[in-house]
Amino acid sequence: MKTILPAILLGIASAALAQNPVIRDQYTADPTARVFNNKVYLYPSHDIMPPAAQQRQGWFSMEDYHVFSSENLTDWTDHGVILNQENVPWGRSDGYAMWAPDCVEKDGKYYFYFPDAPKSGRGFAVGVAVADSPEGPFIPEAEPIPGVMGIDPCVLLDDDGRQYIYWAGGPMRGASLSSNMKELDGPVTQMEGLPEGFKEGPFAFKRNGLYYLTFPWVRKEGGTETLAYAMSTSPLGPWDFKGIIMAEHANRCWTNHHSLVEYRGQWYLFYHNNFFSPRDDKRRSVCIEKLAFNADGTIREVTPTMRGVGINKATERIEIDRYSSAEKAQTAYIDTVTPRLGACVTLQGKGSWVKYEGVDFSCLDDAYLTIGVSAVENTSLCVREKSAKGKVIARIDVTVKSENGTFRRDMSGQWLTLTAPLQHTPKGITDLVLTCEGEAISVDWLRFKNRPRYFTEVAKNASPAHPDSQGFIRRWRMMTPIAVDVRSNVVFTDTWLRSKFADELAKLPKRKARWYTLDSENYNVKLFRFAEKYGKQTYGSFFWCETVIDCPQDIANVRLACGSNGASMWWLNGEEVLMLEGDRRMVEDDGMSQRLTLKKGRNILRTAVINGPGLSDMCVRFINEKGQPVTSFTVLNE
Ligand code: FUB
């Protein structure tokens, strides 16, 4: 079930750099963003579906506030509920009227301003709650701010130490706020110079000595809200109307509401739309775009995008339907009944493309591409760097018949996760472009995945290693495996193994095998991957590994506990201590030695592992008399 999204939600803006909407697990609206302690804090309204107890169904419904924070505008932390309607002494506990808030910091205290339905009287009052941290807990004052009846409070801290509060609900008004931040200390002033038409949601700030009053504004009869602004040389006006910051939402989401914030040298516009609730514009979601000023201080109009701001790591799930620009591409909800499943983009045939800006490839090592697609014809697409003609990073072929076992389309055109090797790995931050190379194809997401490394080579001067928290020894000196002619593991009797290992060990001095000192990323040392990494035979191999254990003192009465795939033999300080014979699967502590003593100083542990047609690995640790892993030694790099 697909619904084509309106054009303005499709993100066809070229200069867009977190994907919109930025909060996805709940509805958020009326975003006030503030920078505290070098992080961006987001104080939005929290839209919910009206509970049965709410008189006016289908209307706004808000019972509490959450605060979110982010350092990169991509990853947002929800710090939870900071204020609930039940905790406001003067507010109705069933008002569901906790509309647009603001929060400012003054002298180390955080003042949170919020509208609510008062217990007595009609309409809205505005209250303040105080905290020692931007994340709360916020303690509401006993009474609302006298003289401020309305909605959408906003506070401006001027650089002369004074502060002003603005609010809506009727004409837009403002007043000087006392230094205790909790009451007015000047007359209520109606904002002069603003255009005709419905206005609300004031957000005031000062930049380069000029005051800005920005506000949602309905510019034409029967219209919906734009975001507009006016400028002044004084904090309470009169104002000089300047124009639009953002035009009406294309899908007629009636409200918009915003804030502007400068963070790390860049200005951002926070606003909302109803992407996750397309048929109900009272359930909204916060989005972010970059914003710029002209030399004369006026604001450049902002085009809403789905790409939003922030950089994505190539190893994150990149929702490509949140593209920055496109040619012959169409975005649609994956399922209109469940908008939170998000959208997909259909590339409508050869020549069509989508560009996704700002992907950081520096996290890639040995990577491959995974991509979620749906196609009903044989087709191909390329993931390229920078432009539609850019270098191919990976090519994805969707075929009816699998040629190499990697790609196969589902006959009904369902969603498929395909993988492809990388032909080229970009460096640093760059833009991704998906180009359609055949019939139409829909794409939901893509992600680059680093292949597990399994091993890290240990530098000669590396410090000693420790067993892991479960006592498994992960540092080993390993000889490149020797191919053996074993087609079945049924031969792995103790007699056969002793004889075979004795043979192989006798030949060792003459072999030109290479040795590697490696740290295993896993508790089980994946010998198969070791063989693969160094280009040796992976099945039918004999592995020889040793490690040096350094003990601060004698550790008596321990047992060597091992598992291996397939059979293995173990020696401690030259003495055979354990054999795991037969066609083994690797199981922790599969076999245990007799009681042993690890002597003070160096102890050499050796193992030989042999496997025929299977994935070889082994794990080993020492267990004490209480059955606990022994971790009180180090593993030397020799
Ligand atoms: O969120 C409820 C109201 O919708 C706000 O207070 C207005 O600004 C509008 O966004």
Boltz pocket constraint, residues with backbone or C-beta under 6 A from the ligand:
constraints:
  - pocket:
      binder: B
      contacts: [[A, 29], [A, 30], [A, 45], [A, 60], [A, 99], [A, 100], [A, 151], [A, 152], [A, 200], [A, 201], [A, 216], [A, 255], [A, 256], [A, 257]]
      max_distance: 6.0
